[in-house]
Amino acid sequence: MKHLDRTLSFEERAAALLGEMTIDEKAAQLTSVWLSFDPDSGDFAPNTMAGPFAQGTDPEAIMAHGIGQITRPLGSKPIDPAQGVEMINDLQRRLVEGTRLGIPAICHEECLSGLMAQGATSFPSPLNFASTWDPELVERASRAIGRQMRSVGVHQGLAPVADVARDPRWGRIEETLGEDPYLVGSMVTAYVRGLQGDSLESGVIATLKHFCGYSFSEGGRNFAPAHVGRRELADVFLLPFEMAVRDGGAYSVMNAYQEIDGEAPAASRWLLTEVLRDAWGFEGFVVADYGAVSFLHLMHRVARDGTEAAAMAIRAGLDLELPSPAEYPTGIPDALGRGLLSMDDVDRSVTRVLIAKLKLGLFENPYVDAERIDLDSATDQELASEIATKSVTLLTNDGLLPLDASGNSLGKIAVIGPNADDVMALFGNYSYENHVVSTHFPEAASEIDAPTVRNALATLAGEERIVYAKGCDVMGTDTSNIEEAVAAASDAEVAIVVVGDKAGHFKLGTVGEGTDRADIDLPGVQGELVRRVIETRTPTVVVLLNGRPFALGGIARDAAAIIEAWFPGQGGGLAIAEAIFGVASPAGRTPVTFAPKAGVEPMYYNHKYLAPGFPRQDDFRPVFPFGHGLSYTTFEYSNLTISSPEADAGETVGISCTVTNTGGRASDEVVQLYVKDEYASVTRPVIELKGFTRIHLAPGESAEVNFSLGPRQLRFTGIDGRRIVEPGDFKVMVGASSADIRLDGGFRLTGDVIEVP
């Protein structure tokens, strides 16, 4: 049992185990099994969610030679965590004691906004994470998520999403961290560090997805081709992945579904080997997005059958098939026999999986102690609430907010809208609440315990002040209840209208995976509801619970205030209420651009000079720009200092300024550094984020903020495909958003062009 000798290296231990394996045992390590557990009988059966991407119906037969992974043992149906742990231990025992080699399995779960399982903390959505502009906070959250996952026997999380989202028509934009590669890269790197922790033996493997270009598909349509050149792919869409691999040490990557210039990422040796491993030094393993290997012959039509698909994926560098045994178990032996694969190809992938299991400590500790389950502690609840609070973004405010909850002058408050009193409106598509319960097990919805916006407003202002009217549904065309909402608003001193999205995948809602839209207006008749309430002339606050930036032109003009809250999780209702009543000062900043209409999409702040067209299209201007967010106080920027007006192309330039809270309330400010490369050998963006920091200042307090600009920030992909820094002039801009620049200056880089690999 040489592979159990901890005095040997992981590589030596894996090689020893590999030498004992048959081809069937090797193929088994390269796939996963998705089982459904019946807690009453204790029996297992293939999960129906696996759909057509599964071979066989007998779990014992599927796992006879072992298995690489167990798919979502806790996140596929409501199950008591203690029962879930017993189930996982039973499965591991069958593998350890009931198979020839006794190799334990890696259990993976979704964890985009917390462990997607009953009893775990439901954190805010990734758009909320990004709206905090606080990577340290994100790392704290993912560390807590990893601790919860490991406590119930989960070893790999299918997160974070490193896709740069430039088109809000795409339904999965709610899973992303926004439109800027540097912001996204900073956040996913922080998420990876927190989830994986100091060691994989105590942490959870993070999985970067979707590699790569998935978010920039034709028309924002799921699976549609992405038309992106390799230069733009490198500088925009690959950059966050590279940051998370190089700086965060991400140990797993998941392929994208779409094609890039005719090449499916699941079969792309260029992406999965030449870029990921050869160029970046990635040492982990690549997993298939669910069904992606089968899609090579069923959808992309680049393989004639499952055997060819399996061979193409393995040769490209896709190591492990998810979610169930579909092509690999029979396709790998068949491909070997047909000469489509060599044993070296197979051994390479198996070795990667075995090393991961060794690093996780699975051979020493395959089981989990049910007495040490650690889900949704008070500390983690507070952390989820902190993120929700820090992500609340005040888009407009004519001075109405904050309301005075304690003052006698405040009369009736009309709380209106389909999302005002719906607890599910607080959660995104990849939450336990909306991915598992509302979609597949609605009978368990009554167990979801979190205050709605209406509940939270009543807690702070008093139930006697609240008049509630739903007005309409999120989806549908029924306007019959709008009159009731109008009457409630007419008799109130303030109207708070809570509208937005219903998260649900594959058209079961208005946003989410496979839930793309051709327009970006408020869904259903919600726009009419908001318009009718505003027309009562009662001061109206619009609160958005949503997964994509809407076209808000008329609402932005006429509402007294707009609060963007995205999907803020279990603590989101109270976070919104506290922002409305000034218990907290909003300081979130939007990580995406709000465009005026779908017809100008894709619209993003760091576009090229000619993106608006020539002559410039009148509608090509944001309603709310990237980085935007208001506060209940004011900040003054001064004393911009650039360390040197001239520097060599390989040197670092220091940037500093002073920020002062000139208002009457303590609050956070997000200081943003932008750069414009004035002239270059290839076309460059009009503006690019290169640094940011979130600071807290008391009234009258000042702080010096420092940034540095070096080759890593200023590099781009040149005409010959090399990463370079060119001499030339650079404009430096510091401000409160991409369109609210308070200070600007410049410097010149001199010398020769340098390569920054």
Secondary structure, 3 states (H helix, E strand, C coil): CHHHCCCCCHHHHHHHHHCCCCHHHHHHHCEEECEEECCCCCCEEECHHHCCCCCCCCHHHHCCCCCCEEECCCCCCCCCHHHHHHHHHHHHHHHHHHCCCCCCCEEEECCCCCCCCCCCCCCCCHHHHHHHCCHHHHHHHHHHHHHHHHHCCCCEECCCECCCCCCCCCHHHHHCCCCCHHHHHHHHHHHHHHHHCCCCCCCCEEEEEEECCCCCEHHHCCCCCECCCHHHHHHHHCHHHHHHHHCCCCCEEEECCCCECCECHHHCHHHHHHHHHHHCCCCCEEECCCCHHHHHHHCCCCCCCHHHHHHHHHHHCCCEECCCCCCHHHHHHHHHHCCCCCHHHHHHHHHHHHHHHHHCCCCCCCCCCHHHCCCCCHHHHHHHHHHHHHHCEEEEECCCCCCCCCCCCCCCEEEECCCCCCHHHHCCCCCHHHHHHHHHCHHHHHHCCCCCHHHHHHHHHCHHHEEEECCCCCCCCCCCCHHHHHHHHHCCCEEEEEEECCECCCCCCCECCCCCCCCCCCCCCHHHHHHHHHCCCCCEEEEEECCCCCCCHHHHHHCCEEEECCCCCCCHHHHHHHHHCCCCCCCCCCCCCECCCHHHCCCCCCCECCCCCCCCCCCCCCCECCCCCECCCCEEEEEEEECCCEEECCCCEEEEEEEEECCCCCEEEEEEEEEEECCCCCCCECCEEEEEEEEEECCCCEEEEEEEECHHHHCEECCCCCEEECCEEEEEEEEEECCEEEEEEEEEEECCCEECC
